[in-house]
Amino acid sequence: MAQLSSRKWQVPTWTLVAVGLLLNIISALITNFYIDDLTRQSNDIVQRQQSNEKLIQLIWQQVETVERKREHTLVILSAAEMTETSLPIEVAKQIEYEITYWLPENSIELSIENVPALMEALNEVQAGQREKINDLYLQNQMLIDENAEKMKAISRLRNLALFLQVLGLALVLARDLNWRDDRYR
């Protein structure tokens, strides 16, 4: 009978060490180029979200300001109507000046008769502002989804880089284990 060889197949130690070092280098490159780039992109997305949030707050303040101007104008016109007097010219000019900021294309004379047209014009201004808020909100929702995808990719790449690093270190340590096995034979 032919005797089977008891010799095991072995990979040279230097090959294991070289592959281990290569895996560690790949891990470092993944971290340095891909993960850092995705992190930068994610930070840009978060900054755009924060910018949109601030803009939403500013626009909402404008909506509230228009509402205060509306209320202020109605109170003054109502008071003038109740006392059956006309508005002082300076007061009327100041109110018209403040309203023309919001309605630069409309020149509405302050009077009880013009209140419906004035209110309609202010409603349109507020509706436009609310539309801007809605658009920014929807943009933020898309940015949130985009950022979630970036974070998933970062997580996957980090896990891959960590796996490659651990595997590479294990292969480098194989050199020490091989040296010990040779020593005890």
C-alpha positions in Angstrom: 0.0 0.0 0.0 1.1 3.4 -0.8 1.7 5.5 2.2 -0.2 8.8 2.3 1.9 11.8 2.9 1.3 13.4 6.2 2.6 16.7 5.0 0.1 19.5 5.1 -0.3 22.1 2.5 1.0 25.4 3.8 1.0 28.9 2.6 4.2 30.7 3.1 4.2 33.0 6.1 5.4 36.0 4.2 2.3 35.7 1.8 0.0 35.8 4.8 1.8 38.8 6.2 1.7 40.6 2.8 -2.0 39.9 2.3 -2.6 41.1 5.9 -0.7 44.3 5.3 -2.5 44.8 2.0 -5.9 44.4 3.7 -4.9 47.0 6.3 -3.8 49.4 3.6 -7.2 48.9 1.7 -9.0 49.5 5.0 -7.1 52.8 5.5 -7.8 53.9 2.0 -11.5 53.1 2.4 -11.5 55.2 5.5 -9.5 58.0 4.1 -11.1 58.5 0.8 -14.6 57.0 0.7 -15.8 57.4 4.3 -14.3 60.9 4.7 -15.9 62.0 1.4 -19.3 60.6 2.4 -19.0 62.2 5.8 -18.3 65.6 4.2 -21.3 65.2 1.9 -23.5 64.3 4.9 -22.3 67.4 6.7 -23.1 69.5 3.7 -26.6 68.0 3.7 -27.1 68.8 7.4 -25.9 72.4 6.8 -28.5 72.8 4.0 -31.2 71.4 6.3 -30.3 73.8 9.0 -30.2 76.7 6.5 -33.7 75.7 5.3 -34.9 75.5 8.9 -33.7 79.1 9.6 -35.3 80.3 6.3 -38.6 78.6 7.3 -38.5 80.5 10.6 -37.8 83.8 8.9 -40.5 83.3 6.4 -42.9 82.3 9.1 -42.1 85.5 11.0 -42.9 87.4 7.8 -46.3 85.7 7.6 -46.9 86.7 11.2 -45.8 90.3 10.5 -48.2 90.5 7.6 -50.9 89.3 9.9 -50.0 92.0 12.5 -50.1 94.6 9.8 -53.5 93.4 8.7 -54.8 93.5 12.3 -53.2 96.9 12.9 -54.8 98.4 9.7 -58.2 97.0 10.5 -58.1 98.4 14.0 -57.1 101.8 12.9 -59.7 101.9 10.0 -62.4 100.6 12.4 -61.6 103.3 15.0 -61.7 106.0 12.3 -65.0 104.6 11.1 -66.5 104.4 14.6 -65.5 107.9 15.4 -66.7 109.0 11.9 -63.4 110.8 11.3 -60.8 110.4 8.6 -57.4 109.1 9.4 -54.8 111.8 9.9 -52.7 112.1 6.7 -49.4 111.2 8.5 -50.9 108.1 10.0 -52.4 107.0 6.7 -49.1 107.7 4.9 -47.2 105.6 7.5 -49.6 102.7 7.2 -49.6 102.8 3.4 -45.8 102.9 3.5 -45.7 99.8 5.7 -48.2 98.0 3.4 -46.4 98.9 0.2 -43.4 96.9 1.5 -45.6 93.8 1.3 -47.6 95.0 -1.7 -45.2 96.9 -3.9 -47.2 96.5 -7.1 -50.6 97.5 -5.5 -51.4 101.0 -4.5 -54.4 100.7 -2.2 -55.9 103.8 -0.6 -56.8 103.3 3.0 -60.5 103.3 3.4 -63.2 101.0 4.6 -64.3 100.5 1.0 -60.9 99.2 0.0 -60.6 96.8 3.0 -61.7 93.7 1.0 -59.2 94.3 -1.8 -56.4 95.0 0.8 -57.2 91.9 2.7 -57.3 89.8 -0.5 -53.8 91.2 -1.5 -52.4 90.5 2.0 -53.9 86.9 1.8 -52.0 86.4 -1.4 -48.8 87.5 0.2 -49.3 85.1 3.1 -50.3 82.3 0.7 -47.0 82.9 -1.3 -45.0 82.8 1.9 -46.7 79.6 3.1 -46.0 78.1 -0.3 -42.3 78.9 0.2 -42.4 77.3 3.7 -44.0 74.1 2.2 -41.4 73.9 -0.5 -38.5 74.3 2.0 -40.1 71.7 4.2 -40.4 69.2 1.3 -36.8 70.0 0.4 -35.8 69.1 4.0 -37.6 65.9 3.8 -35.7 64.9 0.7 -32.4 66.0 2.3 -33.3 63.8 5.4 -33.8 60.8 3.1 -30.6 61.6 1.2 -28.6 61.9 4.4 -30.0 58.7 5.7 -28.7 56.9 2.6 -25.3 58.5 3.1 -25.2 57.4 6.7 -26.1 53.8 5.7 -23.3 53.9 3.2 -20.9 55.2 5.8 -21.9 52.5 8.2 -21.4 49.8 5.6 -18.0 51.1 4.6 -16.9 51.4 8.2 -18.0 47.9 8.9 -16.1 46.7 5.8 -13.0 48.7 6.7 -13.1 47.3 10.3 -13.5 43.7 8.9 -10.6 44.2 6.5 -8.5 45.6 9.3 -9.2 42.8 11.7 -8.6 40.2 9.0 -5.4 41.9 8.0 -4.2 41.9 11.6 -5.1 38.3 12.0 -3.0 37.4 8.9 -0.1 39.5 10.2 -0.3 37.7 13.5 -0.2 34.4 11.7 3.5 35.0 11.3 3.9 34.9 15.1 1.8 31.8 15.3 3.7 30.1 12.5 7.0 30.9 14.3 5.7 29.4 17.5 4.5 26.2 15.7 7.9 25.8 14.0 9.6 26.3 17.3 7.6 23.5 19.1 8.1 20.9 16.3 
